[in-house]
Amino acid sequence: METIFQIHTDFCKKKFLEVVTGLASIAHNSRVIFKGEDDGSAGLAEIITKDTHIYVCGMNTDACVQATVRGLKARGYTVTVVGDACWTVYASDSPEPHVHALRMLRRNGIRILETKAVR
């Protein structure tokens, strides 16, 4: 399985941008691509084939994750969201934006799994 880190260009020069310790082992042989908008599906579509099953995780569930997943689905990709590996910045006040985004994706036919179910 290949791992691709997609980073919004608004954040590519931020000092806090670093690979989370738990992801370091898969980051070693991964690719990093950049995007300029919430929907990163166009950039991903340039480097992955339609027969690739895509597992998506990241920040922010209610913006980038949701937009990218919808874009990939519209392009004909099979997409699964790893729900417990996503989060929303605003969730410090309430987890509702994150929970609502996952609920909306599920209603739109997107499969939602937890990390322990990803193989």
Residue frames as a rotation matrix with the C-alpha (Angstrom) as fourth column:
MET 1
0.587 0.810 0.000 0.00
0.810 -0.587 0.000 0.00
0.000 0.000 -1.000 0.00
GLU 2
-0.438 -0.714 0.546 1.37
0.693 -0.655 -0.301 3.40
0.573 0.247 0.782 -0.94
THR 3
0.243 0.449 -0.860 1.00
0.860 -0.509 -0.023 6.40
-0.448 -0.734 -0.510 1.35
ILE 4
-0.299 -0.248 0.921 0.59
0.683 -0.730 0.025 9.88
0.666 0.637 0.388 -0.07
PHE 5
-0.226 0.181 -0.957 0.67
0.780 -0.555 -0.289 12.94
-0.583 -0.812 -0.016 2.16
GLN 6
-0.074 0.281 0.957 -1.29
0.780 -0.582 0.231 15.81
0.622 0.763 -0.176 0.66
ILE 7
-0.353 -0.187 -0.917 -0.63
0.809 -0.554 -0.198 19.23
-0.471 -0.811 0.347 2.17
HIS 8
0.745 0.618 0.250 -2.57
0.667 -0.686 -0.292 22.44
-0.009 0.384 -0.923 1.58
THR 9
-0.038 -0.837 0.546 -0.19
0.729 -0.397 -0.557 25.12
0.683 0.377 0.625 0.35
ASP 10
0.529 0.273 0.804 -1.50
-0.273 -0.842 0.465 27.49
0.804 -0.466 -0.370 3.03
PHE 11
0.922 -0.108 0.373 0.27
-0.342 0.228 0.912 25.27
-0.183 -0.968 0.173 5.57
CYS 12
0.808 -0.580 -0.101 3.40
0.428 0.697 -0.575 24.07
0.404 0.422 0.812 3.74
LYS 13
-0.111 -0.912 0.395 5.72
0.163 -0.408 -0.898 26.60
0.980 -0.036 0.194 5.39
LYS 14
0.642 0.411 0.647 4.28
-0.553 -0.336 0.762 26.45
0.531 -0.847 0.011 8.89
LYS 15
-0.385 -0.887 0.257 6.72
-0.810 0.191 -0.554 25.45
0.442 -0.421 -0.792 11.60
PHE 16
-0.178 0.377 0.909 4.19
-0.755 0.541 -0.371 23.01
-0.632 -0.752 0.188 13.07
LEU 17
0.717 0.440 -0.541 3.99
-0.694 0.515 -0.502 20.99
0.058 0.736 0.675 9.86
GLU 18
-0.524 -0.851 0.034 5.66
-0.851 0.521 -0.065 17.71
0.037 -0.063 -0.997 10.62
VAL 19
-0.155 0.430 -0.890 4.84
-0.288 0.842 0.457 14.04
0.945 0.327 -0.006 10.34
VAL 20
0.552 0.432 0.713 3.03
-0.814 0.093 0.573 12.70
0.181 -0.897 0.403 13.40
THR 21
-0.346 -0.816 0.464 5.31
-0.899 0.430 0.086 10.27
-0.270 -0.387 -0.882 15.25
GLY 22
-0.017 0.428 0.904 2.93
-0.187 0.886 -0.423 7.33
-0.982 -0.177 0.065 14.71
LEU 23
0.922 0.387 0.024 3.07
-0.027 0.126 -0.992 7.90
-0.386 0.913 0.127 10.94
ALA 24
0.290 -0.897 -0.334 6.84
-0.805 -0.417 0.422 8.17
-0.518 0.146 -0.843 10.67
SER 25
-0.362 -0.476 0.802 7.32
-0.060 0.870 0.489 4.55
-0.930 0.129 -0.343 9.61
ILE 26
0.264 0.495 0.828 5.03
0.812 0.349 -0.468 4.94
-0.520 0.796 -0.310 6.59
ALA 27
0.863 0.056 -0.502 6.25
-0.111 -0.948 -0.298 8.45
-0.493 0.313 -0.812 5.78
HIS 28
-0.043 -0.997 0.062 9.73
-0.170 0.068 0.983 7.18
-0.985 0.032 -0.172 4.88
ASN 29
-0.808 -0.263 0.527 8.67
0.395 0.421 0.817 5.74
-0.436 0.868 -0.236 1.52
SER 30
0.200 0.979 0.037 5.77
0.770 -0.134 -0.624 8.06
-0.606 0.153 -0.781 0.80
ARG 31
-0.485 -0.229 0.844 5.14
0.739 -0.623 0.256 10.87
0.467 0.748 0.471 -1.63
VAL 32
-0.273 0.408 -0.871 4.15
0.548 -0.679 -0.490 14.38
-0.791 -0.611 -0.038 -0.64
ILE 33
-0.460 0.194 0.867 1.97
0.774 -0.391 0.498 16.47
0.435 0.900 0.029 -2.92
PHE 34
-0.836 0.134 -0.532 0.59
0.224 -0.802 -0.554 19.95
-0.501 -0.582 0.640 -2.45
LYS 35
-0.165 0.848 0.504 -2.85
0.948 -0.004 0.317 21.40
0.271 0.530 -0.804 -3.15
GLY 36
-0.939 -0.216 0.267 -4.14
0.182 -0.972 -0.146 24.96
0.291 -0.089 0.953 -3.25
GLU 37
-0.270 0.912 0.309 -7.74
-0.785 -0.394 0.478 24.35
0.558 -0.113 0.822 -2.25
ASP 38
-0.075 0.297 0.952 -9.77
-0.875 0.439 -0.205 22.16
-0.479 -0.848 0.227 0.10
ASP 39
0.867 0.437 0.242 -10.60
-0.253 0.802 -0.541 19.60
-0.430 0.407 0.806 -2.62
GLY 40
-0.088 -0.993 -0.076 -7.39
-0.742 0.015 0.670 17.72
-0.665 0.115 -0.738 -3.31
SER 41
0.462 0.355 0.813 -8.95
0.090 0.893 -0.442 15.18
-0.882 0.277 0.380 -5.67
ALA 42
0.961 -0.103 -0.255 -7.49
-0.273 -0.229 -0.934 16.69
0.037 0.968 -0.248 -8.87
GLY 43
0.129 -0.990 0.059 -3.91
-0.982 -0.136 -0.132 16.35
0.139 -0.041 -0.989 -7.64
LEU 44
-0.209 -0.144 0.967 -4.50
-0.500 0.866 0.021 12.81
-0.840 -0.479 -0.252 -6.44
ALA 45
0.741 0.591 0.318 -6.19
-0.022 0.495 -0.869 11.83
-0.671 0.637 0.379 -9.71
GLU 46
0.656 -0.573 -0.491 -2.98
-0.731 -0.321 -0.602 12.75
0.187 0.754 -0.630 -11.54
ILE 47
-0.342 -0.939 0.046 -0.97
-0.899 0.313 -0.306 10.12
0.272 -0.146 -0.951 -9.70
ILE 48
-0.631 0.165 0.758 -3.35
-0.328 0.829 -0.453 7.26
-0.704 -0.534 -0.469 -8.82
THR 49
-0.907 0.307 -0.290 -5.32
-0.169 0.366 0.915 4.87
0.386 0.879 -0.280 -10.98
LYS 50
-0.128 0.970 0.209 -9.08
-0.854 -0.215 0.474 4.28
0.505 -0.118 0.855 -10.83
ASP 51
0.397 0.282 -0.873 -8.56
0.030 0.947 0.320 0.73
0.917 -0.153 0.367 -9.55
THR 52
-0.718 -0.689 -0.102 -6.86
0.195 -0.058 -0.979 2.11
0.669 -0.723 0.176 -6.43
HIS 53
0.462 0.796 -0.391 -8.91
0.665 -0.019 0.747 1.93
0.587 -0.605 -0.538 -3.23
ILE 54
-0.361 -0.599 0.714 -8.21
0.059 -0.779 -0.624 5.16
0.931 -0.184 0.317 -1.38
TYR 55
0.276 0.335 -0.901 -8.22
0.934 0.129 0.334 5.48
0.228 -0.933 -0.277 2.40
VAL 56
-0.045 -0.213 0.976 -8.45
0.171 -0.964 -0.202 9.11
0.984 0.157 0.080 3.49
CYS 57
0.412 0.144 -0.899 -7.57
0.911 -0.078 0.405 10.62
-0.012 -0.986 -0.164 6.84
GLY 58
-0.526 -0.726 0.444 -6.53
0.706 -0.663 -0.248 14.08
0.474 0.183 0.861 7.91
MET 59
-0.359 0.332 -0.872 -7.54
0.524 -0.702 -0.483 17.58
-0.772 -0.630 0.078 8.93
ASN 60
-0.747 0.572 0.338 -10.14
-0.547 -0.241 -0.802 19.12
-0.378 -0.784 0.493 8.73
THR 61
-0.723 0.482 0.496 -12.93
0.493 0.862 -0.119 16.58
-0.484 0.158 -0.860 8.49
ASP 62
0.257 0.949 -0.182 -15.53
0.586 -0.303 -0.752 19.23
-0.769 0.086 -0.634 7.70
ALA 63
0.532 -0.126 -0.837 -13.46
-0.555 -0.799 -0.233 20.94
-0.639 0.588 -0.495 4.99
CYS 64
-0.222 -0.756 -0.615 -10.46
-0.967 0.089 0.239 19.31
-0.126 0.648 -0.751 3.29
VAL 65
-0.854 -0.083 0.514 -11.32
-0.122 0.992 -0.042 15.70
-0.506 -0.098 -0.857 4.06
GLN 66
0.036 0.975 0.218 -14.96
0.256 0.202 -0.945 16.07
-0.966 0.090 -0.242 3.07
ALA 67
0.528 0.151 -0.836 -14.18
-0.633 -0.587 -0.505 18.04
-0.567 0.796 -0.214 -0.12
THR 68
-0.472 -0.796 -0.379 -11.43
-0.867 0.342 0.362 15.66
-0.159 0.499 -0.852 -1.25
VAL 69
-0.744 0.247 0.620 -13.53
0.086 0.957 -0.279 12.56
-0.662 -0.154 -0.733 -0.59
ARG 70
0.357 0.931 -0.075 -16.50
0.095 -0.116 -0.989 13.97
-0.929 0.346 -0.130 -2.49
GLY 71
0.318 -0.327 -0.890 -14.21
-0.869 -0.475 -0.136 14.97
-0.379 0.817 -0.436 -5.34
LEU 72
-0.768 -0.637 0.063 -12.65
-0.582 0.736 0.346 11.51
-0.267 0.229 -0.936 -5.53
LYS 73
-0.381 0.721 0.578 -16.06
0.299 0.688 -0.661 9.85
-0.875 -0.079 -0.478 -5.48
ALA 74
0.572 0.612 -0.546 -17.25
-0.259 -0.497 -0.828 12.14
-0.779 0.615 -0.126 -8.28
ARG 75
0.002 -0.677 -0.736 -14.17
-0.991 -0.101 0.091 11.10
-0.136 0.729 -0.670 -10.31
GLY 76
0.592 0.402 -0.698 -15.11
-0.582 0.813 -0.027 7.44
0.557 0.422 0.715 -9.90
TYR 77
-0.523 -0.838 -0.153 -12.70
-0.426 0.413 -0.805 6.33
0.738 -0.356 -0.573 -7.18
THR 78
0.484 0.536 -0.692 -13.54
0.391 0.575 0.719 3.93
0.783 -0.618 0.068 -4.37
VAL 79
-0.366 -0.572 0.734 -12.97
-0.314 -0.667 -0.676 5.86
0.876 -0.478 0.064 -1.16
THR 80
0.424 0.402 -0.812 -13.03
0.701 0.422 0.575 4.97
0.574 -0.813 -0.103 2.53
VAL 81
0.211 -0.316 0.925 -12.61
-0.479 -0.858 -0.184 7.52
0.852 -0.404 -0.333 5.30
VAL 82
-0.246 -0.351 -0.904 -10.69
0.686 0.596 -0.418 6.46
0.685 -0.722 0.094 8.40
GLY 83
0.506 0.715 0.483 -12.88
0.259 -0.660 0.705 8.39
0.823 -0.231 -0.519 10.80
ASP 84
0.926 -0.157 -0.344 -10.81
0.327 -0.122 0.937 8.17
-0.189 -0.980 -0.062 13.95
ALA 85
-0.139 -0.987 0.075 -7.75
0.889 -0.091 0.448 9.33
-0.435 0.129 0.891 12.01
CYS 86
-0.247 0.167 0.954 -9.49
0.557 -0.782 0.281 12.59
0.793 0.601 0.100 11.05
TRP 87
-0.171 0.276 -0.946 -10.27
0.906 -0.334 -0.261 15.62
-0.388 -0.901 -0.193 13.13
THR 88
0.367 0.345 0.864 -11.49
0.627 -0.778 0.044 19.17
0.687 0.525 -0.502 12.91
VAL 89
-0.648 -0.722 0.242 -9.61
0.354 -0.567 -0.744 22.12
0.674 -0.397 0.623 14.40
TYR 90
-0.351 0.596 0.722 -12.81
-0.647 -0.712 0.273 23.52
0.677 -0.372 0.635 15.86
ALA 91
0.289 0.512 -0.809 -13.47
0.131 0.816 0.563 20.27
0.948 -0.269 0.168 17.73
SER 92
-0.776 -0.549 -0.311 -11.75
0.399 -0.045 -0.916 21.66
0.489 -0.835 0.253 20.81
ASP 93
-0.720 0.619 0.312 -15.00
-0.693 -0.660 -0.289 23.52
0.027 -0.424 0.905 21.43
SER 94
0.263 0.828 0.495 -17.22
-0.628 0.536 -0.564 20.65
-0.732 -0.162 0.661 20.28
PRO 95
-0.691 -0.517 0.505 -16.69
-0.003 0.701 0.713 17.44
-0.722 0.491 -0.487 18.29
GLU 96
0.252 0.957 0.141 -19.91
0.161 0.102 -0.982 18.19
-0.954 0.271 -0.129 16.38
PRO 97
0.393 -0.102 -0.914 -18.28
-0.830 -0.466 -0.305 19.56
-0.394 0.879 -0.268 13.16
HIS 98
-0.694 -0.707 -0.134 -16.22
-0.712 0.648 0.271 16.35
-0.104 0.283 -0.953 12.87
VAL 99
-0.652 0.515 0.556 -19.15
0.171 0.815 -0.554 14.06
-0.739 -0.266 -0.619 13.72
HIS 100
0.382 0.842 -0.382 -21.48
-0.187 -0.334 -0.924 15.93
-0.905 0.424 0.030 11.37
ALA 101
0.021 -0.457 -0.889 -18.99
-0.979 -0.191 0.075 15.74
-0.204 0.869 -0.451 8.47
LEU 102
-0.925 -0.349 0.147 -18.62
-0.329 0.933 0.148 11.96
-0.189 0.089 -0.978 8.92
ARG 103
-0.279 0.913 0.299 -22.39
0.221 0.364 -0.905 11.60
-0.935 -0.186 -0.303 9.11
MET 104
0.456 0.442 -0.772 -22.82
-0.565 -0.527 -0.635 13.54
-0.688 0.726 0.009 5.85
LEU 105
-0.430 -0.678 -0.596 -20.16
-0.902 0.298 0.313 11.49
-0.035 0.672 -0.740 4.08
ARG 106
-0.869 0.156 0.469 -21.81
0.024 0.961 -0.276 8.26
-0.494 -0.228 -0.839 5.25
ARG 107
0.123 0.989 -0.086 -25.19
0.045 -0.092 -0.995 9.52
-0.991 0.118 -0.056 3.95
ASN 108
0.455 -0.037 -0.890 -23.52
-0.820 -0.408 -0.403 10.12
-0.348 0.912 -0.216 0.59
GLY 109
0.974 0.089 -0.207 -22.40
-0.168 0.897 -0.408 6.51
0.149 0.432 0.889 0.35
ILE 110
0.081 -0.997 0.014 -18.86
-0.606 -0.060 -0.793 6.87
0.791 0.056 -0.609 1.68
ARG 111
0.586 0.021 -0.810 -17.63
0.436 0.834 0.338 4.02
0.683 -0.551 0.480 3.85
ILE 112
0.311 -0.460 0.832 -16.33
-0.765 -0.641 -0.069 5.10
0.564 -0.615 -0.551 7.27
LEU 113
0.546 -0.225 -0.807 -13.97
0.413 0.911 0.026 2.81
0.729 -0.347 0.590 9.19
GLU 114
0.883 -0.410 0.227 -11.79
-0.407 -0.431 0.805 3.04
-0.233 -0.804 -0.548 12.28
THR 115
0.136 -0.941 -0.309 -8.03
-0.982 -0.086 -0.171 2.53
0.134 0.327 -0.936 12.09
LYS 116
-0.413 -0.324 0.851 -8.18
-0.583 0.812 0.027 -0.94
-0.700 -0.485 -0.524 13.61
ALA 117
0.448 0.674 0.587 -10.38
0.082 0.623 -0.778 -2.10
-0.890 0.397 0.224 10.69
VAL 118
0.708 -0.270 -0.652 -8.00
-0.700 -0.386 -0.600 -0.90
-0.089 0.882 -0.463 7.95
ARG 119
0.437 -0.559 0.704 -5.94
0.154 0.818 0.554 -3.68
-0.886 -0.134 0.444 6.44
